[in-house]
Amino acid sequence: MFHTLAPVPSAQFMMSDVSGTPTDFTPSSWTQFEAGLARGRAELAAQQKTLGEVAAENRRAEKAKAKFTLTQDAEGKAVIQRQQ
């Protein structure tokens, strides 16, 4: 007598991924391949920035400030203190 696993139907996984806004979304199955490539290349070219532009944006952006600080007391134990 051999122990066998009970028969279980195979799992079926379906996945779909949609991006864009409802006004400009066109499924790729309805777009000609060459037209889709041209549109994708145009969008990628419009989004490219130089390193200097990215650095300037980063410099102007407001930096997040820490709300807590971690210090040591006289005995070497960690103490969490709220920033003022």
Phi and psi restraints in degrees (range 20) as a CNS / XPLOR table:
assign (resid 1 and name C) (resid 2 and name N)
       (resid 2 and name CA) (resid 2 and name C) 1.0 -107.5 20.0 2
assign (resid 2 and name N) (resid 2 and name CA)
       (resid 2 and name C) (resid 3 and name N) 1.0 136.8 20.0 2
assign (resid 2 and name C) (resid 3 and name N)
       (resid 3 and name CA) (resid 3 and name C) 1.0 -83.8 20.0 2
assign (resid 3 and name N) (resid 3 and name CA)
       (resid 3 and name C) (resid 4 and name N) 1.0 131.1 20.0 2
assign (resid 3 and name C) (resid 4 and name N)
       (resid 4 and name CA) (resid 4 and name C) 1.0 -126.1 20.0 2
assign (resid 4 and name N) (resid 4 and name CA)
       (resid 4 and name C) (resid 5 and name N) 1.0 160.4 20.0 2
assign (resid 4 and name C) (resid 5 and name N)
       (resid 5 and name CA) (resid 5 and name C) 1.0 -76.3 20.0 2
assign (resid 5 and name N) (resid 5 and name CA)
       (resid 5 and name C) (resid 6 and name N) 1.0 147.8 20.0 2
assign (resid 5 and name C) (resid 6 and name N)
       (resid 6 and name CA) (resid 6 and name C) 1.0 -68.8 20.0 2
assign (resid 6 and name N) (resid 6 and name CA)
       (resid 6 and name C) (resid 7 and name N) 1.0 144.0 20.0 2
assign (resid 6 and name C) (resid 7 and name N)
       (resid 7 and name CA) (resid 7 and name C) 1.0 -66.3 20.0 2
assign (resid 7 and name N) (resid 7 and name CA)
       (resid 7 and name C) (resid 8 and name N) 1.0 127.1 20.0 2
assign (resid 7 and name C) (resid 8 and name N)
       (resid 8 and name CA) (resid 8 and name C) 1.0 -126.6 20.0 2
assign (resid 8 and name N) (resid 8 and name CA)
       (resid 8 and name C) (resid 9 and name N) 1.0 132.0 20.0 2
assign (resid 8 and name C) (resid 9 and name N)
       (resid 9 and name CA) (resid 9 and name C) 1.0 -63.0 20.0 2
assign (resid 9 and name N) (resid 9 and name CA)
       (resid 9 and name C) (resid 10 and name N) 1.0 146.2 20.0 2
assign (resid 9 and name C) (resid 10 and name N)
       (resid 10 and name CA) (resid 10 and name C) 1.0 -67.0 20.0 2
assign (resid 10 and name N) (resid 10 and name CA)
       (resid 10 and name C) (resid 11 and name N) 1.0 145.4 20.0 2
assign (resid 10 and name C) (resid 11 and name N)
       (resid 11 and name CA) (resid 11 and name C) 1.0 -74.9 20.0 2
assign (resid 11 and name N) (resid 11 and name CA)
       (resid 11 and name C) (resid 12 and name N) 1.0 145.1 20.0 2
assign (resid 11 and name C) (resid 12 and name N)
       (resid 12 and name CA) (resid 12 and name C) 1.0 -120.0 20.0 2
assign (resid 12 and name N) (resid 12 and name CA)
       (resid 12 and name C) (resid 13 and name N) 1.0 119.3 20.0 2
assign (resid 12 and name C) (resid 13 and name N)
       (resid 13 and name CA) (resid 13 and name C) 1.0 -109.7 20.0 2
assign (resid 13 and name N) (resid 13 and name CA)
       (resid 13 and name C) (resid 14 and name N) 1.0 129.3 20.0 2
assign (resid 13 and name C) (resid 14 and name N)
       (resid 14 and name CA) (resid 14 and name C) 1.0 -120.9 20.0 2
assign (resid 14 and name N) (resid 14 and name CA)
       (resid 14 and name C) (resid 15 and name N) 1.0 142.4 20.0 2
assign (resid 14 and name C) (resid 15 and name N)
       (resid 15 and name CA) (resid 15 and name C) 1.0 -142.0 20.0 2
assign (resid 15 and name N) (resid 15 and name CA)
       (resid 15 and name C) (resid 16 and name N) 1.0 137.6 20.0 2
assign (resid 15 and name C) (resid 16 and name N)
       (resid 16 and name CA) (resid 16 and name C) 1.0 -133.3 20.0 2
assign (resid 16 and name N) (resid 16 and name CA)
       (resid 16 and name C) (resid 17 and name N) 1.0 148.1 20.0 2
assign (resid 16 and name C) (resid 17 and name N)
       (resid 17 and name CA) (resid 17 and name C) 1.0 -132.9 20.0 2
assign (resid 17 and name N) (resid 17 and name CA)
       (resid 17 and name C) (resid 18 and name N) 1.0 123.8 20.0 2
assign (resid 17 and name C) (resid 18 and name N)
       (resid 18 and name CA) (resid 18 and name C) 1.0 -128.0 20.0 2
assign (resid 18 and name N) (resid 18 and name CA)
       (resid 18 and name C) (resid 19 and name N) 1.0 136.2 20.0 2
assign (resid 18 and name C) (resid 19 and name N)
       (resid 19 and name CA) (resid 19 and name C) 1.0 -135.9 20.0 2
assign (resid 19 and name N) (resid 19 and name CA)
       (resid 19 and name C) (resid 20 and name N) 1.0 164.1 20.0 2
assign (resid 19 and name C) (resid 20 and name N)
       (resid 20 and name CA) (resid 20 and name C) 1.0 103.2 20.0 2
assign (resid 20 and name N) (resid 20 and name CA)
       (resid 20 and name C) (resid 21 and name N) 1.0 177.4 20.0 2
assign (resid 20 and name C) (resid 21 and name N)
       (resid 21 and name CA) (resid 21 and name C) 1.0 -97.7 20.0 2
assign (resid 21 and name N) (resid 21 and name CA)
       (resid 21 and name C) (resid 22 and name N) 1.0 158.8 20.0 2
assign (resid 21 and name C) (resid 22 and name N)
       (resid 22 and name CA) (resid 22 and name C) 1.0 -60.4 20.0 2
assign (resid 22 and name N) (resid 22 and name CA)
       (resid 22 and name C) (resid 23 and name N) 1.0 -28.0 20.0 2
assign (resid 22 and name C) (resid 23 and name N)
       (resid 23 and name CA) (resid 23 and name C) 1.0 -76.0 20.0 2
assign (resid 23 and name N) (resid 23 and name CA)
       (resid 23 and name C) (resid 24 and name N) 1.0 -32.3 20.0 2
assign (resid 23 and name C) (resid 24 and name N)
       (resid 24 and name CA) (resid 24 and name C) 1.0 -109.7 20.0 2
assign (resid 24 and name N) (resid 24 and name CA)
       (resid 24 and name C) (resid 25 and name N) 1.0 5.6 20.0 2
assign (resid 24 and name C) (resid 25 and name N)
       (resid 25 and name CA) (resid 25 and name C) 1.0 -80.5 20.0 2
assign (resid 25 and name N) (resid 25 and name CA)
       (resid 25 and name C) (resid 26 and name N) 1.0 126.2 20.0 2
assign (resid 25 and name C) (resid 26 and name N)
       (resid 26 and name CA) (resid 26 and name C) 1.0 -132.6 20.0 2
assign (resid 26 and name N) (resid 26 and name CA)
       (resid 26 and name C) (resid 27 and name N) 1.0 119.6 20.0 2
assign (resid 26 and name C) (resid 27 and name N)
       (resid 27 and name CA) (resid 27 and name C) 1.0 -56.1 20.0 2
assign (resid 27 and name N) (resid 27 and name CA)
       (resid 27 and name C) (resid 28 and name N) 1.0 142.2 20.0 2
assign (resid 27 and name C) (resid 28 and name N)
       (resid 28 and name CA) (resid 28 and name C) 1.0 -64.5 20.0 2
assign (resid 28 and name N) (resid 28 and name CA)
       (resid 28 and name C) (resid 29 and name N) 1.0 -22.0 20.0 2
assign (resid 28 and name C) (resid 29 and name N)
       (resid 29 and name CA) (resid 29 and name C) 1.0 -69.2 20.0 2
assign (resid 29 and name N) (resid 29 and name CA)
       (resid 29 and name C) (resid 30 and name N) 1.0 -15.7 20.0 2
assign (resid 29 and name C) (resid 30 and name N)
       (resid 30 and name CA) (resid 30 and name C) 1.0 -101.7 20.0 2
assign (resid 30 and name N) (resid 30 and name CA)
       (resid 30 and name C) (resid 31 and name N) 1.0 -2.8 20.0 2
assign (resid 30 and name C) (resid 31 and name N)
       (resid 31 and name CA) (resid 31 and name C) 1.0 -104.5 20.0 2
assign (resid 31 and name N) (resid 31 and name CA)
       (resid 31 and name C) (resid 32 and name N) 1.0 137.3 20.0 2
assign (resid 31 and name C) (resid 32 and name N)
       (resid 32 and name CA) (resid 32 and name C) 1.0 -63.1 20.0 2
assign (resid 32 and name N) (resid 32 and name CA)
       (resid 32 and name C) (resid 33 and name N) 1.0 142.5 20.0 2
assign (resid 32 and name C) (resid 33 and name N)
       (resid 33 and name CA) (resid 33 and name C) 1.0 -58.1 20.0 2
assign (resid 33 and name N) (resid 33 and name CA)
       (resid 33 and name C) (resid 34 and name N) 1.0 -48.5 20.0 2
assign (resid 33 and name C) (resid 34 and name N)
       (resid 34 and name CA) (resid 34 and name C) 1.0 -65.1 20.0 2
assign (resid 34 and name N) (resid 34 and name CA)
       (resid 34 and name C) (resid 35 and name N) 1.0 -36.5 20.0 2
assign (resid 34 and name C) (resid 35 and name N)
       (resid 35 and name CA) (resid 35 and name C) 1.0 -67.9 20.0 2
assign (resid 35 and name N) (resid 35 and name CA)
       (resid 35 and name C) (resid 36 and name N) 1.0 -37.7 20.0 2
assign (resid 35 and name C) (resid 36 and name N)
       (resid 36 and name CA) (resid 36 and name C) 1.0 -65.8 20.0 2
assign (resid 36 and name N) (resid 36 and name CA)
       (resid 36 and name C) (resid 37 and name N) 1.0 -41.3 20.0 2
assign (resid 36 and name C) (resid 37 and name N)
       (resid 37 and name CA) (resid 37 and name C) 1.0 -62.6 20.0 2
assign (resid 37 and name N) (resid 37 and name CA)
       (resid 37 and name C) (resid 38 and name N) 1.0 -43.3 20.0 2
assign (resid 37 and name C) (resid 38 and name N)
       (resid 38 and name CA) (resid 38 and name C) 1.0 -63.6 20.0 2
assign (resid 38 and name N) (resid 38 and name CA)
       (resid 38 and name C) (resid 39 and name N) 1.0 -42.2 20.0 2
assign (resid 38 and name C) (resid 39 and name N)
       (resid 39 and name CA) (resid 39 and name C) 1.0 -65.9 20.0 2
assign (resid 39 and name N) (resid 39 and name CA)
       (resid 39 and name C) (resid 40 and name N) 1.0 -42.3 20.0 2
assign (resid 39 and name C) (resid 40 and name N)
       (resid 40 and name CA) (resid 40 and name C) 1.0 -62.6 20.0 2
assign (resid 40 and name N) (resid 40 and name CA)
       (resid 40 and name C) (resid 41 and name N) 1.0 -42.3 20.0 2
assign (resid 40 and name C) (resid 41 and name N)
       (resid 41 and name CA) (resid 41 and name C) 1.0 -64.8 20.0 2
assign (resid 41 and name N) (resid 41 and name CA)
       (resid 41 and name C) (resid 42 and name N) 1.0 -39.2 20.0 2
assign (resid 41 and name C) (resid 42 and name N)
       (resid 42 and name CA) (resid 42 and name C) 1.0 -65.2 20.0 2
assign (resid 42 and name N) (resid 42 and name CA)
       (resid 42 and name C) (resid 43 and name N) 1.0 -41.0 20.0 2
assign (resid 42 and name C) (resid 43 and name N)
       (resid 43 and name CA) (resid 43 and name C) 1.0 -67.6 20.0 2
assign (resid 43 and name N) (resid 43 and name CA)
       (resid 43 and name C) (resid 44 and name N) 1.0 -38.6 20.0 2
assign (resid 43 and name C) (resid 44 and name N)
       (resid 44 and name CA) (resid 44 and name C) 1.0 -66.1 20.0 2
assign (resid 44 and name N) (resid 44 and name CA)
       (resid 44 and name C) (resid 45 and name N) 1.0 -39.5 20.0 2
assign (resid 44 and name C) (resid 45 and name N)
       (resid 45 and name CA) (resid 45 and name C) 1.0 -67.2 20.0 2
assign (resid 45 and name N) (resid 45 and name CA)
       (resid 45 and name C) (resid 46 and name N) 1.0 -35.2 20.0 2
assign (resid 45 and name C) (resid 46 and name N)
       (resid 46 and name CA) (resid 46 and name C) 1.0 -71.4 20.0 2
assign (resid 46 and name N) (resid 46 and name CA)
       (resid 46 and name C) (resid 47 and name N) 1.0 -26.3 20.0 2
assign (resid 46 and name C) (resid 47 and name N)
       (resid 47 and name CA) (resid 47 and name C) 1.0 -87.8 20.0 2
assign (resid 47 and name N) (resid 47 and name CA)
       (resid 47 and name C) (resid 48 and name N) 1.0 -13.2 20.0 2
assign (resid 47 and name C) (resid 48 and name N)
       (resid 48 and name CA) (resid 48 and name C) 1.0 -71.8 20.0 2
assign (resid 48 and name N) (resid 48 and name CA)
       (resid 48 and name C) (resid 49 and name N) 1.0 135.5 20.0 2
assign (resid 48 and name C) (resid 49 and name N)
       (resid 49 and name CA) (resid 49 and name C) 1.0 -125.7 20.0 2
assign (resid 49 and name N) (resid 49 and name CA)
       (resid 49 and name C) (resid 50 and name N) 1.0 154.2 20.0 2
assign (resid 49 and name C) (resid 50 and name N)
       (resid 50 and name CA) (resid 50 and name C) 1.0 -76.8 20.0 2
assign (resid 50 and name N) (resid 50 and name CA)
       (resid 50 and name C) (resid 51 and name N) 1.0 164.0 20.0 2
assign (resid 50 and name C) (resid 51 and name N)
       (resid 51 and name CA) (resid 51 and name C) 1.0 -61.6 20.0 2
assign (resid 51 and name N) (resid 51 and name CA)
       (resid 51 and name C) (resid 52 and name N) 1.0 -37.0 20.0 2
assign (resid 51 and name C) (resid 52 and name N)
       (resid 52 and name CA) (resid 52 and name C) 1.0 -64.2 20.0 2
assign (resid 52 and name N) (resid 52 and name CA)
       (resid 52 and name C) (resid 53 and name N) 1.0 -40.3 20.0 2
assign (resid 52 and name C) (resid 53 and name N)
       (resid 53 and name CA) (resid 53 and name C) 1.0 -64.6 20.0 2
assign (resid 53 and name N) (resid 53 and name CA)
       (resid 53 and name C) (resid 54 and name N) 1.0 -42.9 20.0 2
assign (resid 53 and name C) (resid 54 and name N)
       (resid 54 and name CA) (resid 54 and name C) 1.0 -65.1 20.0 2
assign (resid 54 and name N) (resid 54 and name CA)
       (resid 54 and name C) (resid 55 and name N) 1.0 -41.3 20.0 2
assign (resid 54 and name C) (resid 55 and name N)
       (resid 55 and name CA) (resid 55 and name C) 1.0 -64.3 20.0 2
assign (resid 55 and name N) (resid 55 and name CA)
       (resid 55 and name C) (resid 56 and name N) 1.0 -41.2 20.0 2
assign (resid 55 and name C) (resid 56 and name N)
       (resid 56 and name CA) (resid 56 and name C) 1.0 -64.3 20.0 2
assign (resid 56 and name N) (resid 56 and name CA)
       (resid 56 and name C) (resid 57 and name N) 1.0 -42.0 20.0 2
assign (resid 56 and name C) (resid 57 and name N)
       (resid 57 and name CA) (resid 57 and name C) 1.0 -62.2 20.0 2
assign (resid 57 and name N) (resid 57 and name CA)
       (resid 57 and name C) (resid 58 and name N) 1.0 -41.4 20.0 2
assign (resid 57 and name C) (resid 58 and name N)
       (resid 58 and name CA) (resid 58 and name C) 1.0 -65.4 20.0 2
assign (resid 58 and name N) (resid 58 and name CA)
       (resid 58 and name C) (resid 59 and name N) 1.0 -38.0 20.0 2
assign (resid 58 and name C) (resid 59 and name N)
       (resid 59 and name CA) (resid 59 and name C) 1.0 -66.9 20.0 2
assign (resid 59 and name N) (resid 59 and name CA)
       (resid 59 and name C) (resid 60 and name N) 1.0 -37.4 20.0 2
assign (resid 59 and name C) (resid 60 and name N)
       (resid 60 and name CA) (resid 60 and name C) 1.0 -78.1 20.0 2
assign (resid 60 and name N) (resid 60 and name CA)
       (resid 60 and name C) (resid 61 and name N) 1.0 -23.1 20.0 2
assign (resid 60 and name C) (resid 61 and name N)
       (resid 61 and name CA) (resid 61 and name C) 1.0 -67.7 20.0 2
assign (resid 61 and name N) (resid 61 and name CA)
       (resid 61 and name C) (resid 62 and name N) 1.0 141.7 20.0 2
assign (resid 61 and name C) (resid 62 and name N)
       (resid 62 and name CA) (resid 62 and name C) 1.0 -73.3 20.0 2
assign (resid 62 and name N) (resid 62 and name CA)
       (resid 62 and name C) (resid 63 and name N) 1.0 130.0 20.0 2
assign (resid 62 and name C) (resid 63 and name N)
       (resid 63 and name CA) (resid 63 and name C) 1.0 -86.3 20.0 2
assign (resid 63 and name N) (resid 63 and name CA)
       (resid 63 and name C) (resid 64 and name N) 1.0 145.2 20.0 2
assign (resid 63 and name C) (resid 64 and name N)
       (resid 64 and name CA) (resid 64 and name C) 1.0 -72.7 20.0 2
assign (resid 64 and name N) (resid 64 and name CA)
       (resid 64 and name C) (resid 65 and name N) 1.0 139.8 20.0 2
assign (resid 64 and name C) (resid 65 and name N)
       (resid 65 and name CA) (resid 65 and name C) 1.0 -103.6 20.0 2
assign (resid 65 and name N) (resid 65 and name CA)
       (resid 65 and name C) (resid 66 and name N) 1.0 141.9 20.0 2
assign (resid 65 and name C) (resid 66 and name N)
       (resid 66 and name CA) (resid 66 and name C) 1.0 -70.1 20.0 2
assign (resid 66 and name N) (resid 66 and name CA)
       (resid 66 and name C) (resid 67 and name N) 1.0 139.9 20.0 2
assign (resid 66 and name C) (resid 67 and name N)
       (resid 67 and name CA) (resid 67 and name C) 1.0 -93.5 20.0 2
assign (resid 67 and name N) (resid 67 and name CA)
       (resid 67 and name C) (resid 68 and name N) 1.0 -19.7 20.0 2
assign (resid 67 and name C) (resid 68 and name N)
       (resid 68 and name CA) (resid 68 and name C) 1.0 -132.8 20.0 2
assign (resid 68 and name N) (resid 68 and name CA)
       (resid 68 and name C) (resid 69 and name N) 1.0 157.9 20.0 2
assign (resid 68 and name C) (resid 69 and name N)
       (resid 69 and name CA) (resid 69 and name C) 1.0 -131.6 20.0 2
assign (resid 69 and name N) (resid 69 and name CA)
       (resid 69 and name C) (resid 70 and name N) 1.0 148.9 20.0 2
assign (resid 69 and name C) (resid 70 and name N)
       (resid 70 and name CA) (resid 70 and name C) 1.0 -110.9 20.0 2
assign (resid 70 and name N) (resid 70 and name CA)
       (resid 70 and name C) (resid 71 and name N) 1.0 117.4 20.0 2
assign (resid 70 and name C) (resid 71 and name N)
       (resid 71 and name CA) (resid 71 and name C) 1.0 -127.9 20.0 2
assign (resid 71 and name N) (resid 71 and name CA)
       (resid 71 and name C) (resid 72 and name N) 1.0 175.7 20.0 2
assign (resid 71 and name C) (resid 72 and name N)
       (resid 72 and name CA) (resid 72 and name C) 1.0 -114.3 20.0 2
assign (resid 72 and name N) (resid 72 and name CA)
       (resid 72 and name C) (resid 73 and name N) 1.0 143.1 20.0 2
assign (resid 72 and name C) (resid 73 and name N)
       (resid 73 and name CA) (resid 73 and name C) 1.0 -87.6 20.0 2
assign (resid 73 and name N) (resid 73 and name CA)
       (resid 73 and name C) (resid 74 and name N) 1.0 -174.8 20.0 2
assign (resid 73 and name C) (resid 74 and name N)
       (resid 74 and name CA) (resid 74 and name C) 1.0 -63.7 20.0 2
assign (resid 74 and name N) (resid 74 and name CA)
       (resid 74 and name C) (resid 75 and name N) 1.0 -23.7 20.0 2
assign (resid 74 and name C) (resid 75 and name N)
       (resid 75 and name CA) (resid 75 and name C) 1.0 -92.5 20.0 2
assign (resid 75 and name N) (resid 75 and name CA)
       (resid 75 and name C) (resid 76 and name N) 1.0 0.9 20.0 2
assign (resid 75 and name C) (resid 76 and name N)
       (resid 76 and name CA) (resid 76 and name C) 1.0 86.7 20.0 2
assign (resid 76 and name N) (resid 76 and name CA)
       (resid 76 and name C) (resid 77 and name N) 1.0 8.9 20.0 2
assign (resid 76 and name C) (resid 77 and name N)
       (resid 77 and name CA) (resid 77 and name C) 1.0 -85.1 20.0 2
assign (resid 77 and name N) (resid 77 and name CA)
       (resid 77 and name C) (resid 78 and name N) 1.0 144.9 20.0 2
assign (resid 77 and name C) (resid 78 and name N)
       (resid 78 and name CA) (resid 78 and name C) 1.0 -73.1 20.0 2
assign (resid 78 and name N) (resid 78 and name CA)
       (resid 78 and name C) (resid 79 and name N) 1.0 136.0 20.0 2
assign (resid 78 and name C) (resid 79 and name N)
       (resid 79 and name CA) (resid 79 and name C) 1.0 -127.8 20.0 2
assign (resid 79 and name N) (resid 79 and name CA)
       (resid 79 and name C) (resid 80 and name N) 1.0 126.4 20.0 2
assign (resid 79 and name C) (resid 80 and name N)
       (resid 80 and name CA) (resid 80 and name C) 1.0 -94.5 20.0 2
assign (resid 80 and name N) (resid 80 and name CA)
       (resid 80 and name C) (resid 81 and name N) 1.0 125.8 20.0 2
assign (resid 80 and name C) (resid 81 and name N)
       (resid 81 and name CA) (resid 81 and name C) 1.0 -124.4 20.0 2
assign (resid 81 and name N) (resid 81 and name CA)
       (resid 81 and name C) (resid 82 and name N) 1.0 143.6 20.0 2
assign (resid 81 and name C) (resid 82 and name N)
       (resid 82 and name CA) (resid 82 and name C) 1.0 -76.9 20.0 2
assign (resid 82 and name N) (resid 82 and name CA)
       (resid 82 and name C) (resid 83 and name N) 1.0 134.5 20.0 2
assign (resid 82 and name C) (resid 83 and name N)
       (resid 83 and name CA) (resid 83 and name C) 1.0 -72.6 20.0 2
assign (resid 83 and name N) (resid 83 and name CA)
       (resid 83 and name C) (resid 84 and name N) 1.0 149.7 20.0 2
